[in-house]
Amino acid sequence: MATNLNEIIEQLKLERDILRDGGYGRSVRTPWKPTTLFRDSVTCLNFGETVKKHPCNECLLWEWVPEGHKDADIPCHFIPLNESGDTIATLEEANDRDRAEQALLSWLEGTIAHLEEMARRGERVGEV
């Protein structure tokens, strides 16, 4: 897990930039295989692995995963992305990938702004 607020901010910015740049499009090597938000990102501890080798509780996103979903296969897919409570899981289940990507991008931007404000005030990671 990221050990300080600035490291978390940088990882979230990387994720945001990947999403903005279309990084979740189909892979050139496996165009038949759909990509999974967060899981198929270089920011994922298990990126490129066929099976999970690292527990999700070591991920920087763990802080935002609701208690009832920490045992899910991809817990970060249950992070509430907006006031409506939409998650990657619910939006992808509704087959609305564009809306899922937009909601994720908005969440990332809002979370980054919030964390940057926390960093300016000198707050710590556990206070996220």
C-alpha positions as CSV (number, residue, x, y, z in Angstrom):
1,M,0.0,0.0,0.0
2,A,1.1,3.6,-0.6
3,T,2.7,4.8,2.6
4,N,2.0,8.5,2.4
5,L,-0.6,10.9,1.0
6,N,1.6,12.2,-1.8
7,E,2.3,8.6,-3.0
8,I,-1.5,7.9,-3.0
9,I,-2.2,11.2,-4.9
10,E,0.4,10.3,-7.5
11,Q,-1.0,6.8,-8.0
12,L,-4.5,8.2,-8.4
13,K,-3.3,10.8,-10.9
14,L,-1.6,8.0,-12.9
15,E,-4.9,6.1,-12.9
16,R,-6.8,9.2,-13.9
17,D,-4.3,9.9,-16.8
18,I,-4.6,6.3,-18.0
19,L,-8.4,6.6,-18.1
20,R,-8.3,10.0,-19.8
21,D,-5.9,8.6,-22.4
22,G,-8.1,5.7,-23.3
23,G,-5.9,3.2,-21.5
24,Y,-8.8,0.8,-20.9
25,G,-9.3,0.0,-24.6
26,R,-8.8,-3.5,-25.9
27,S,-5.3,-4.8,-25.7
28,V,-3.4,-5.2,-29.0
29,R,-2.3,-8.7,-27.9
30,T,-5.7,-9.9,-26.7
31,P,-8.3,-7.8,-28.6
32,W,-11.0,-10.5,-27.9
33,K,-10.7,-10.0,-24.1
34,P,-12.4,-7.1,-22.5
35,T,-10.5,-5.0,-20.0
36,T,-11.5,-4.6,-16.4
37,L,-11.4,-1.1,-14.8
38,F,-8.8,-0.9,-12.1
39,R,-7.8,-4.5,-12.4
40,D,-6.2,-4.1,-15.8
41,S,-4.3,-1.0,-14.8
42,V,-0.6,-0.6,-14.0
43,T,-1.7,0.8,-10.7
44,C,-3.2,-2.6,-9.7
45,L,-0.9,-4.7,-7.5
46,N,-2.0,-7.7,-9.6
47,F,-1.6,-6.1,-13.0
48,G,-0.5,-8.7,-15.6
49,E,-1.1,-11.6,-13.2
50,T,-3.5,-14.4,-14.2
51,V,-4.3,-15.0,-10.6
52,K,-4.2,-12.7,-7.6
53,K,-0.7,-12.8,-6.0
54,H,-1.1,-9.8,-3.8
55,P,-4.0,-9.3,-1.4
56,C,-6.3,-6.3,-2.2
57,N,-5.9,-5.0,1.4
58,E,-2.4,-3.9,0.4
59,C,-3.9,-1.6,-2.4
60,L,-4.1,2.1,-2.0
61,L,-7.8,1.9,-2.9
62,W,-8.6,-0.3,0.1
63,E,-9.5,2.8,2.2
64,W,-12.5,3.5,0.0
65,V,-13.9,-0.1,-0.2
66,P,-17.1,-0.4,1.9
67,E,-16.9,-3.0,4.7
68,G,-19.5,-5.3,3.1
69,H,-17.4,-5.7,-0.1
70,K,-13.9,-6.3,1.2
71,D,-14.2,-10.0,0.5
72,A,-15.3,-9.5,-3.1
73,D,-13.1,-10.8,-5.9
74,I,-12.4,-7.2,-7.0
75,P,-13.3,-5.1,-4.0
76,C,-12.4,-1.8,-5.6
77,H,-15.3,-2.3,-8.0
78,F,-17.6,-1.6,-5.1
79,I,-16.2,1.9,-4.2
80,P,-19.2,4.3,-4.4
81,L,-18.2,6.7,-7.2
82,N,-21.0,9.3,-6.8
83,E,-23.8,10.4,-4.6
84,S,-26.2,8.0,-6.3
85,G,-24.0,5.1,-5.0
86,D,-23.0,3.9,-8.5
87,T,-20.0,1.6,-8.5
88,I,-17.9,0.1,-11.3
89,A,-19.7,-3.2,-10.5
90,T,-23.2,-1.8,-10.8
91,L,-22.5,0.2,-13.9
92,E,-20.8,-2.6,-15.7
93,E,-23.5,-5.0,-14.7
94,A,-25.9,-2.6,-16.4
95,N,-23.6,-2.8,-19.4
96,D,-22.8,0.9,-19.3
97,R,-19.0,1.0,-19.7
98,D,-19.0,4.6,-20.9
99,R,-20.9,5.8,-17.8
100,A,-18.6,3.6,-15.6
101,E,-15.5,5.3,-17.0
102,Q,-17.1,8.7,-16.7
103,A,-18.1,8.1,-13.1
104,L,-14.7,6.7,-12.3
105,L,-13.0,9.7,-13.8
106,S,-15.1,12.1,-11.8
107,W,-14.4,10.1,-8.6
108,L,-10.7,10.2,-9.3
109,E,-10.7,13.9,-9.9
110,G,-12.7,14.6,-6.8
111,T,-10.7,12.3,-4.6
112,I,-7.4,13.7,-5.9
113,A,-8.6,17.3,-5.1
114,H,-9.7,16.2,-1.6
115,L,-6.4,14.5,-0.9
116,E,-4.4,17.4,-2.2
117,E,-6.3,19.6,0.2
118,M,-5.6,17.2,3.0
119,A,-1.9,17.3,2.1
120,R,-1.9,21.1,2.2
121,R,-3.4,20.9,5.7
122,G,-0.8,18.4,6.8
123,E,-3.2,15.5,7.4
124,R,-2.1,11.9,7.3
125,V,-3.1,8.8,5.3
126,G,-5.2,7.2,8.1
127,E,-7.4,10.3,8.0
128,V,-8.5,9.7,4.4
